[in-house]
Structures are given as structure tokens and as C-alpha cells.
Amino acid sequence: MDTSYFFKNTDLIIESLIGTILIFILIVIYTRIFGLKSFSKMTGFDFVITVAIGSILGITINSGNPSVLLGAAILLILYGLNYAVTVLRYKSEKAEDLIDNNPLLLMENGEVIWENMKVSKVTEAELQSKLREANVIRLKQVKAVILETTGEISVLHTNDESIQVEDYIMDDVIRKK
């Protein structure tokens, strides 16, 4: 058996180890500087940045291309961009409206809003799956199903029919498209 297959590029092991440790430490430092929101998935933009950071981390430590230094610089740019957009969204309602999607109501009081399902391209099977995941047994338990800005689906339900969802919780949710 030819063992050279298993021992190719052994000279890169130390380089990869050092690069991985450096990038990991930088991510910890950047996260401490820019805050935990750097990894939140509160908006679609947050999700894109999180995926981009993971991608840069992966290719930098796996292939060395980009180099560790370039990977570190790209990570800093991504963290800085995320921070700048977060501050902009926080300070300007117009910027927030431009950057963020609004959540969309897919069900209300046990009734599916088919037009919103069609617009959002959420299938009936996906809706049913989320209802099961939330332990909904009867549709009349469902007060609201919302397609969030991140693409996740929230299910608000209760067995007490007299309980209504407070306006504050539904304030930014689009009811009809």
C-alpha cells in the first residue's frame, strides 16, 4: 500500500495550525470589539454577514488562499461593514426600511392567508411542517404564523381562544401583500 497519499503536504500542517489559531483568535477579538450581534440572524443582512464570515474562515484555514493575513483583513472589513450597517439602521428609520424586510403574516386565527403564502413562496408543506414543529394540534390554536425577516417561520399559538396577540408583537408584520 502506498502511504504517500496519506502524508502529502505534511509541511503545511504547522502552517495550517498556526493560521487556524490566528484566525480563530481574530474572530474572538473582532466579536468582542464589534459585539455578539455580529453573529445574530435578526435580519437578512446579518445572516449574509454570518455566512460570509464562516466562508472566509473556512477557505482561509483550509486552503490558505486567501492568505491568513488577507483573510484577517477581509474578516475585519466584514465585521466593520456589519457594524456600520447596524449603526446606520439604528440611527435612521429610512435606512432601516431600505435594508430590512418586514415580517409577513402567513396565518391568522387559524386561517391560512393564501395570497401571502403565494407572494412569499412558502409551500403548504413547509407551513404544515412548521406547525407540527411548534406542536400545533388544531388550526384553531394558531393565533399567527409569521415569515420573519431572516426567512424563519414563527408560530404563535395557544389553547386559550380568548387570548389575543398583543399589538406590539404584530406591529411591524405585514398583514396583506
N, C-alpha and C positions, 0 to 999 in steps of 0.2 A: 504494500500500500504506500502510495506517495504522500508523505506527510507535509510536503512543501505547501500544499493547498491550505492547510490549517495555520501555517506560520508565515504567510505572506504579509508584508508590510509591518513586521514586528517593530521596526524602528519608529513607526507612527504611534505606538501605544502610549509612550510617555508624553509625546506632543498632544495627543488627544486627551489624555488625563489632565494635563495642565490647562488646556483650552476649556475643557468641560468645567473644571473647578473655577476658573476665572469668569466664565460666562455666568455660571450659577451664582457666584458672589456678586457680580454686577447686577443680576436680576433682583437679588435680595436688596442690594443698596438702592437701586432705582425704585423699587417698590416702597422702600422706607422713605425715600425722598418725595416721590410723587403720590404716595398713598395707595391703600388697598383697592380703591376704586379703579385702579389701573387694570384689575382683573375682573371687574364686575361685568355682568351681562345685562345692564339696565336698559341699554339702547342697542340698536343695531350697530352703531359706530363702535361702542365698547366691545361688542362681540368680534368685529372685524380686527380691532387692535389686538385683542387677546389671541386670535388665531394667527395674526402676523407675528406676534412675539414668539409664539410657540414654533412657528415655521422657521424663523430666523435662528432660534435656539437649536432646533433640530438640525438644520443644514450646516450651521457653523460648527457644531461639535461632531457631527457625523462625517462631513466631507472636508472640512477645513476651507471650503470655498463658499461663502466669503471667508477671509481670514478672521481669526479671533478679534483682532483689532477693528476690522471693518464691521464685523458682527456686533461688537460692542457699540460702535458708533451708530449703526442702524437701530439698535435697541434704544439707545438714548434718544434718537430722533423720534421713534415711535412713542416712547413714554412722554416726551416733550409735546408732541403733537396731540396726544390724548389729553394731557393736562391742559393745553391751550384751548382745545375744543370744549373741555369740561368747564373751564372758567368762562369762556365765551357764552356757552349755553346758560350758565348760572347767572351771568350779568345781563344778558339780553334775551328778552322773550321772543323777539324776531328771529334771532339766531337759533334758539331752541326750536321754534316752529319749523325753521328751514331744515335743521339737521335731523330732528326726531320725527318718527312716525307716531301717529296716535293709535292707541289700542282700539280694536274693533269688536263690537258685540256680535257673537255668533248665535247665542241663545239667550232668551229672557223669559223667566217664569214658565219654564218647561217647553217653550216653543222655539223651534229652530228658525232662525232668520235666514232663509234660503238665499236671498239676494246677497247678503254679506258673505255667506259661505262661497257663493259663486265668485264674487269680487276678490276674495282673499285666496281662492283656490284651495281651500281646506276641503278635503273629501268627507263624505258622510262616515266612511270607515275610520278616518282619523279622529273625527269628533266622537264616535262611539268608543274608540279606544281610550280617549282622554276621560270620558265619563266613567268607564269601567275602572280606570286607574285611580280616579277620585272616589271610588266606592259608591257611586250613584246607583241606586237600585230602581228607582222610579223617576221618570222625567219630571214629575211634578215637584220633586225635591230640588230641582235645579232653579236657582234664582238668576244666575248669569254664567255664561261661558264667554270668555274674552280672549281674543288673539292679541297677545301682548306685543309691544314694540320689538321685542327680541325674537319673535316667532314662536315663543312658548304659548301654551294654552292654559289659562287659569279657569278652574271650575269652582264657582261659589254655590254651595248647596246646604240645605238644612231640612230636617224633618218637620220643623215647626212652620207651617204655612203662613202664620201671622207675622213672622219676621221678614222685614224688607231690608234690602241692601241700602246702606246709608249713601246719600248723595255724594259725599266727599270721596268715597271709594270709586264711584262711577263718573266723577266729574269730567275726566279727560277722555272717556270712552265714546267713540263714535257709535251712535245707535243705528243709523241707517245710512248706507252709502248712496 
